[in-house]
Amino acid sequence: MEKEIKSAIDHSAVAVGDINWYIRFFDRAFGMKVREYDGPEDQRSRYG
């Protein structure tokens, strides 16, 4: 019998001031790697 999944997070977004800091944080703290970038590294910024 398969376990029923009652909830899941598929995607989330948070506006931040220093995207590169958060990329490093999530990599180091949780081992989460970036799968896709939007623009060159020196020009990444938050949306909004």
Wavefront OBJ file of the C-alpha trace (Angstrom):
o trace
v 0.000 0.000 0.000
v 1.364 3.404 -0.975
v 1.511 6.188 1.573
v -0.931 8.990 0.756
v 0.658 12.431 0.443
v -1.628 14.929 2.159
v 0.349 18.066 1.374
v 3.512 19.201 -0.372
v 5.364 22.367 -1.337
v 6.138 22.454 -5.024
v 7.400 26.019 -5.375
v 7.948 29.085 -3.239
v 9.402 32.531 -3.816
v 10.795 35.123 -1.428
v 12.009 38.609 -2.371
v 15.498 39.226 -0.920
v 18.076 41.996 -1.125
v 21.172 39.832 -1.731
v 20.270 36.785 -3.847
v 23.842 35.444 -3.924
v 23.974 35.312 -0.104
v 20.793 33.235 -0.049
v 22.025 30.931 -2.803
v 25.110 30.186 -0.658
v 22.988 29.831 2.509
v 20.579 27.272 1.048
v 23.469 25.349 -0.511
v 25.438 25.177 2.744
v 22.528 24.726 5.180
v 20.342 22.330 3.210
v 22.465 21.106 0.296
v 20.021 22.721 -2.135
v 21.574 23.428 -5.529
v 20.368 26.019 -8.013
v 18.772 24.296 -11.005
v 18.294 27.383 -13.152
v 19.608 30.947 -13.192
v 17.918 34.057 -14.566
v 20.660 36.278 -15.974
v 24.426 36.493 -15.414
v 25.741 36.103 -11.851
v 26.801 39.748 -11.458
v 23.357 41.010 -12.538
v 21.025 38.778 -10.514
v 18.635 40.719 -8.388
v 15.307 40.349 -6.677
v 12.075 40.789 -8.582
v 9.621 43.542 -7.792
l 1 2 3 4 5 6 7 8 9 10 11 12 13 14 15 16 17 18 19 20 21 22 23 24 25 26 27 28 29 30 31 32 33 34 35 36 37 38 39 40 41 42 43 44 45 46 47 48
